[in-house]
């Protein structure tokens, strides 16, 4: 091998450029320009080495075939070659395997059902800058969707490097996933399965429903952006496919175009004509969300009593370890005791209610009304001025319902018109919560309050398909591997193992000469 002195630098340059490209790709991402250029340089250098050393390599294999005896040497060499080629192939087209018991790295059954429900093409566009550490995770999540359904196409866009594409998509921010289907564009602001799957559902069901917020009685306003306003809630509702608006019960009928009527924190009593409007809304199969502050029932006691909801003026104090551990005072109720209801099904963290009243249900429920407590306090909660009621045990007296949910079939509807089929009878839906601060600008960001709000509107608006995707179950003790550990595993499996096998094969061949 007379040219060995000239060939060795080429091999060393190829190895150095390849190692440097791999290190930079793990830090800057596989789509960065510099790792690609270095990788191309490594390929060119290695190709030049193979071309210059073609005679030596040919001699080596011919000589090995002539002098080697049947044994494991060729097997080890072939195994090393298979591992090396396999590492290169998997680096470009990895095989996804999920051996976790909870399926953390594959789509849930609900998401797969969403993808199978339609066959229209879908584009998932991840908008992340190359220096954003979430970019690699976003690509991995979107690839999970692409491999789960053939109708999905994935694209990653850096708005800084591709400003023309960003303008074409109408982007004004990054760190977002766009979902496009049939000309409809929805955004998934969180890099989670629930957020992306619900964005796909909204893109395939683009009709925006109207949420009407009642005004005129000191309620919280949609336009107010302070701690007491509902502007953050309105923004969240628009993001998930609704159109919030303010209405007056005296100026015009509620209208069939209203999907949900919301009365958030009224401080003055409603007029009899307005209460009549609310009753007619429910009698016609409407949906109503009531958030009532302690000591202010707005004259709704009789209306609610007709469906089995009991109001009183008693405020709930909570001195549970969760409340104290989170730094709240006793007037703030931290709840985690939830009913098995579609609004809450799939898992819900803490919800926080700053100043909440008890919302109870009648002991004898109204026939045909399905009702249950939606949220209850912990066992250490107590009612201000009342420790125990007659007929209650000490434990029962300290567990209070602060939100209830009801549903009932509306009577007197569904009659057939001449020549038309009998329409399906509608169901009225009602959610009553003993606090309105949890929806305000100062409360919507606390823990799971925003999730509870959007899921409540989904259920009231009869958009149950948006409730099918549960949050990921991350319980248990996961194995955490940092960036350095992942880089070490990559070098070990992609470089060290093939080189060790290659060395063992050469050593065995040399011994048999």
C-alpha positions in Angstrom: 0.0 0.0 0.0 2.3 2.7 -1.3 -0.3 5.3 -1.1 -1.2 4.7 2.5 0.5 7.9 3.7 -1.6 9.9 1.3 -4.9 8.1 2.0 -4.9 8.4 5.8 -5.4 12.2 5.9 -8.5 11.8 3.7 -10.0 9.2 6.0 -9.2 11.3 9.1 -10.8 14.4 7.5 -13.9 12.4 6.6 -14.2 11.0 10.2 -13.6 14.5 11.7 -16.2 16.2 9.5 -18.8 13.5 10.1 -18.3 13.6 13.9 -18.5 17.4 13.9 -21.6 17.4 11.7 -23.3 14.9 14.1 -22.4 17.0 17.1 -23.7 20.2 15.6 -26.9 18.5 14.3 -27.7 17.4 17.8 -27.4 21.0 19.1 -28.8 23.1 16.2 -31.2 20.5 14.8 -30.9 18.3 11.6 -32.2 21.1 9.3 -29.5 23.6 10.1 -27.3 24.6 7.2 -23.9 24.1 8.8 -24.3 20.5 9.9 -25.6 19.7 6.4 -22.5 21.3 4.8 -20.2 19.5 7.1 -22.0 16.2 6.5 -21.7 16.8 2.7 -18.0 17.5 3.2 -17.6 14.2 5.1 -19.4 12.3 2.4 -17.2 13.9 -0.4 -14.0 13.2 1.6 -15.0 9.6 2.3 -15.9 9.0 -1.3 -12.5 10.4 -2.4 -10.8 8.1 0.1 -12.7 5.1 -1.3 -11.8 6.1 -4.8 -8.1 6.6 -4.1 -8.0 3.4 -2.0 -9.9 1.2 -4.4 -6.9 -1.0 -5.3 -5.9 -1.4 -1.7 -9.4 -2.3 -0.6 -9.8 -4.7 -3.5 -6.5 -6.4 -2.6 -7.6 -6.6 1.1 -10.8 -8.5 0.2 -9.1 -10.7 -2.4 -6.4 -11.6 0.1 -8.8 -12.2 2.8 -10.8 -14.6 0.6 -7.7 -16.5 -0.4 -6.0 -17.0 3.0 -9.0 -17.1 5.4 -10.4 -20.4 6.6 -14.1 -21.0 7.1 -14.8 -19.2 10.4 -16.4 -16.2 12.1 -14.1 -13.5 10.6 -16.2 -12.8 7.5 -19.4 -13.0 9.7 -18.0 -10.4 12.0 -17.1 -8.2 9.1 -20.5 -8.5 7.5 -22.2 -7.9 10.9 -20.1 -4.7 11.3 -21.1 -3.6 7.7 -24.8 -4.3 8.4 -24.7 -2.3 11.7 -22.9 0.6 10.0 -25.2 0.8 7.0 -28.2 0.3 9.3 -27.1 3.1 11.6 -26.8 5.4 8.5 -30.3 4.4 7.2 -32.0 4.8 10.5 -30.4 8.2 11.0 -32.2 9.3 7.9 -35.4 7.3 8.2 -35.9 6.2 11.8 -38.2 3.4 12.7 -40.7 4.4 15.5 -41.2 1.8 18.2 -43.2 2.4 21.4 -42.7 -0.1 24.2 -44.1 2.1 27.0 -47.1 0.6 28.8 -49.1 3.9 28.5 -48.2 4.5 24.8 -46.5 7.9 25.4 -44.9 7.8 21.9 -47.9 6.9 19.8 -51.3 8.5 19.2 -54.2 7.7 21.5 -57.2 5.7 20.3 -59.2 9.0 20.3 -56.7 10.7 17.9 -56.6 7.7 15.6 -60.4 7.8 15.5 -60.2 11.5 14.6 -57.8 10.7 11.7 -59.9 7.8 10.4 -63.2 9.8 10.5 -62.3 11.8 7.3 -60.2 11.2 4.2 -59.5 14.8 3.2 -55.8 15.8 3.0 -54.4 17.7 5.9 -51.3 19.8 6.2 -49.5 20.1 9.6 -47.1 23.0 9.5 -44.7 23.5 12.4 -43.6 27.1 12.7 -40.4 27.1 14.8 -37.1 28.9 14.4 -34.0 26.7 14.0 -32.6 27.9 17.4 -35.9 27.0 19.2 -35.2 24.0 21.4 -38.8 22.9 20.8 -38.3 22.5 17.0 -37.0 18.9 17.2 -39.8 17.9 19.5 -42.3 19.5 17.2 -41.0 17.6 14.2 -41.1 14.4 16.2 -44.8 15.0 17.2 -45.8 15.9 13.6 -44.1 12.9 12.2 -46.1 10.7 14.6 -49.3 12.1 12.9 -47.8 11.6 9.4 -47.0 8.0 10.0 -50.4 7.4 11.5 -52.4 8.6 8.5 -51.4 8.7 4.8 -53.5 11.8 4.2 -51.3 14.0 6.4 -48.4 16.1 5.0 -45.8 17.6 7.4 -43.8 20.8 6.8 -41.4 22.7 9.1 -41.0 26.4 8.5 -38.5 28.8 10.0 -40.1 32.3 9.5 -36.6 34.0 9.7 -35.0 31.8 6.9 -38.2 31.6 4.8 -40.0 34.9 5.1 -41.7 34.4 1.7 -43.4 31.2 3.0 -44.2 32.9 6.3 -46.0 35.7 4.4 -47.8 33.2 2.3 -49.1 31.5 5.4 -50.0 34.8 7.0 -47.8 34.2 10.1 -47.2 36.8 12.6 -45.6 34.6 15.3 -43.6 31.4 15.7 -43.8 28.4 18.1 -47.2 27.4 16.7 -48.5 24.4 14.7 -50.9 25.3 11.7 -53.5 22.8 10.6 -54.8 23.3 7.0 -57.7 21.3 5.6 -59.8 22.4 2.6 -58.8 26.0 2.8 -59.5 26.2 6.6 -56.6 27.1 8.8 -56.5 26.4 12.6 -53.8 26.9 15.1 -52.6 24.5 17.8 -50.8 26.8 20.3 -49.6 23.9 22.5 -47.3 21.2 21.4 -49.5 18.4 22.7 -51.6 15.6 21.2 -54.8 17.1 22.6 -54.2 20.5 21.1 -53.2 19.3 17.6 -56.0 16.7 17.4 -58.6 19.3 18.4 -57.2 21.7 15.8 -57.6 19.0 13.2 -61.2 18.5 14.4 -61.9 22.2 14.2 -60.4 22.4 10.7 -62.7 19.7 9.5 -65.7 21.2 11.3 -65.0 24.9 10.6 -68.4 26.4 11.6 -67.8 29.0 14.4 -70.5 28.9 17.0 -71.7 32.0 18.9 -71.2 32.3 22.6 -73.4 35.1 24.0 -72.4 36.8 27.3 -75.2 38.6 29.1 -74.6 42.2 30.1 -76.5 44.8 32.1 -76.2 43.5 35.7 -72.6 44.3 36.6 -71.3 41.2 34.9 -67.7 40.7 33.9 -67.1 42.2 30.4 -65.5 40.6 27.4 -63.7 43.8 26.4 -62.0 44.3 29.8 -58.4 43.0 29.8 -57.5 43.6 33.5 -57.6 41.0 36.3 -61.4 41.3 36.5 -62.2 41.2 32.7 -62.9 38.3 30.4 -60.7 39.3 27.5 -58.3 36.3 28.0 -61.3 34.0 28.1 -62.6 35.5 24.9 -59.2 35.0 23.2 -59.2 31.4 24.3 -62.7 30.8 22.9 -61.7 32.3 19.5 -58.7 30.0 19.4 -60.9 26.9 19.8 -63.5 27.9 17.2 -66.1 30.1 18.9 -67.2 33.6 18.4 -67.9 35.4 21.8 -70.3 38.4 21.8 -72.1 40.4 24.4 -75.9 40.6 24.4 -78.7 42.2 26.4 -81.7 40.0 27.4 -84.0 43.0 26.9 -83.0 44.3 23.5 -83.6 41.1 21.4 -84.4 37.4 21.6 -81.5 35.1 22.3 -81.9 33.5 18.9 -81.2 30.0 17.6 -77.7 31.0 16.4 -76.5 31.2 20.0 -74.8 28.0 20.9 -74.3 28.9 24.6 -75.6 31.7 26.8 -73.3 32.7 29.6 -74.1 34.8 32.7 -70.7 35.5 34.4 -70.8 37.2 37.8 -74.0 39.3 37.9 -74.2 41.7 40.8 -77.7 43.0 40.4 -81.0 41.1 40.1 -82.4 40.3 36.7 -85.7 41.8 35.8 -88.7 39.4 35.5 -88.7 39.8 31.7 -85.1 38.7 31.6 -85.7 35.7 33.8 -88.5 34.7 31.5 -86.1 34.9 28.5 -83.7 32.6 30.3 -86.6 30.1 31.1 -87.7 30.2 27.5 -84.1 29.6 26.4 -83.8 26.5 28.5 -87.3 25.3 27.7 -86.4 25.4 24.0 -83.3 23.2 24.5 -80.8 26.0 25.1 -77.5 25.8 27.0 -76.6 28.0 29.9 -73.5 28.7 31.9 -74.0 30.5 35.3 -71.1 31.7 37.4 -72.5 33.2 40.6 -70.5 35.1 43.2 -71.1 34.4 47.0 -74.1 36.5 48.2 -75.4 37.4 44.7 -77.8 35.0 43.1 -79.2 37.7 40.8 -82.8 36.6 41.5 -82.2 33.2 39.9 -83.2 31.1 42.9 -86.7 30.3 41.7 -85.5 29.6 38.1 -82.8 27.2 39.3 -85.0 25.6 41.9 -87.3 24.4 39.1 -84.5 22.2 37.8 -83.3 21.0 41.2 -80.4 23.4 41.9 -80.3 24.9 45.4 -78.7 28.3 46.0 -77.7 29.8 49.4 -75.5 32.6 50.5 -72.9 30.5 52.3 -69.3 30.9 51.2 -66.8 28.0 51.3 -63.5 28.3 53.1 -60.8 25.7 52.4 -57.8 25.0 54.6 -56.5 21.9 52.8 -52.8 21.2 52.5 -53.1 21.9 48.7 -54.4 25.4 49.4 -51.7 26.2 52.0 -49.0 24.6 49.9 -49.8 26.7 46.9 -49.7 29.9 49.0 -53.4 30.7 48.9 -55.6 31.9 51.8 -58.6 30.1 53.1 -61.0 32.0 50.8 -59.4 30.3 47.8 -60.7 26.8 47.1 -58.3 24.5 45.3 -60.4 21.6 43.9 -59.3 18.2 42.6 -62.4 16.1 43.4 -64.2 15.8 40.1 -67.2 13.8 38.8 -66.9 11.2 36.1 -68.4 13.6 33.5 -67.4 14.2 29.8 -66.3 17.8 30.8 -63.7 16.3 33.2 -63.1 12.9 31.8 -59.5 12.1 30.8 -57.8 13.8 33.7 -57.8 17.3 35.1 -55.3 19.0 37.4 -56.0 21.5 40.2 -58.7 24.1 39.6 -58.7 27.3 41.7 -61.7 29.3 42.7 -60.9 32.6 44.6 -64.0 33.0 46.7 -66.7 30.4 46.0 -70.2 29.7 47.2 -71.9 26.3 47.7 -74.0 25.1 44.8 -76.2 22.2 45.9 -78.7 19.8 44.4 -82.2 19.0 45.8 -82.4 15.7 47.7 -85.3 14.6 45.5 -84.3 15.3 41.9 -86.7 16.4 39.2 -88.0 13.5 37.1 -86.2 13.4 33.7 -83.3 15.7 34.8 -79.8 14.2 34.9 -77.9 16.1 37.5 -74.7 15.6 39.5 -72.1 17.6 41.4 -69.4 18.5 38.9 -66.7 19.7 41.4 -66.5 19.2 45.1 -64.2 20.6 47.8 -61.8 18.6 49.9 -62.7 17.2 53.3 -61.2 20.2 55.2 -63.5 22.8 53.5 -66.1 24.4 55.7 -69.0 26.8 55.2 -68.6 30.2 56.8 -70.9 30.4 59.8 -72.1 26.8 59.5 -70.1 23.8 60.7 -72.6 21.0 60.3 -76.2 20.7 59.1 -78.9 18.5 60.5 -78.7 14.9 59.3 -75.1 15.1 58.1 -72.1 13.3 59.5 -69.0 15.3 60.2 -67.3 14.1 57.1 -70.3 14.9 54.8 -70.6 18.3 56.3 -67.1 19.2 55.2 -67.4 18.1 51.6 -69.2 20.7 49.6 -70.4 20.9 46.0 -69.3 24.1 44.3 -70.4 23.3 40.7 -73.2 21.2 39.3 -74.1 20.1 35.8 -77.6 19.2 34.5 -79.1 17.9 31.3 -82.7 17.1 30.5 -84.9 16.4 27.5 -87.0 19.3 26.5 -90.8 18.5 26.4 -93.3 20.0 24.0 -90.8 20.1 21.1 -90.1 17.8 18.2 -93.6 17.9 16.7 -93.6 17.0 13.0 -94.7 19.6 10.5 -96.8 18.5 7.5 -94.7 16.6 5.1 -91.6 16.7 7.3 -90.0 14.0 9.5 -90.2 14.4 13.3 -87.2 16.3 14.4 -85.0 15.0 17.2 -86.0 16.4 20.6 -83.3 18.7 21.9 -81.7 18.4 25.3 -81.2 21.5 27.6 -77.9 21.7 29.3 -77.0 23.8 32.4 -73.7 24.3 34.3 -73.7 26.3 37.5 -70.5 27.3 39.2 -70.3 29.2 42.6 -67.6 31.6 41.4 -66.8 33.9 38.5 -63.2 34.9 39.4 -61.9 31.7 38.0 -62.8 32.9 34.5 -61.4 36.4 34.9 -58.0 37.6 33.8 -56.6 37.0 37.3 -57.9 33.4 37.5 -58.0 31.9 34.0 -54.2 31.3 33.9 -54.2 29.3 37.2 -53.5 25.6 36.8 -56.3 23.9 34.9 -58.8 26.7 34.9 -58.5 27.5 31.2 -58.9 23.8 30.3 -62.0 23.5 32.5 -63.5 26.6 30.9 -63.0 25.5 27.3 -64.1 21.9 28.0 -67.3 23.3 29.7 -68.1 25.4 26.6 -67.4 22.4 24.4 -69.9 20.2 26.3 -72.5 22.9 26.5 -72.2 23.6 22.7 -72.6 19.9 22.0 -69.2 19.7 20.5 -68.3 16.5 22.3 -65.9 15.5 19.5 -63.5 18.2 21.0 -63.6 16.3 24.3 -62.5 12.9 22.9 -58.7 13.5 23.0 -57.5 13.0 26.6 -54.4 14.6 27.9 -51.3 12.4 27.9 -51.0 10.2 31.0 -47.5 11.0 32.4 -48.0 9.3 35.7 -45.3 7.0 37.1 -41.6 7.4 37.2 -40.2 8.1 33.7 -36.6 7.6 32.8 -35.2 11.1 32.0 -32.3 11.3 29.6 -30.8 14.8 28.9 -29.3 16.1 25.6 -25.9 14.9 26.6 -27.2 11.4 27.3 -29.0 11.2 24.0 -25.9 12.4 22.2 -23.8 9.7 24.0 -26.3 7.0 23.0 -26.3 8.2 19.4 -22.5 8.0 19.2 -22.4 4.7 21.0 -25.0 3.0 18.8 -24.2 4.7 15.5 -20.4 4.7 15.7 -18.8 2.8 18.6 -20.7 -0.5 18.2 -20.0 -0.8 14.4 -16.3 0.1 14.9 -15.9 -2.4 17.7 -17.5 -5.2 15.6 -15.3 -4.2 12.6 -12.2 -4.3 14.8 -13.1 -7.7 16.2 -13.6 -9.0 12.7 -10.2 -7.7 11.5 -8.5 -9.2 14.6 -10.0 -12.6 14.0 -9.0 -12.5 10.4 -5.5 -11.5 11.3 -5.2 -14.4 13.7 -6.3 -16.9 11.1 -3.8 -15.8 8.5 
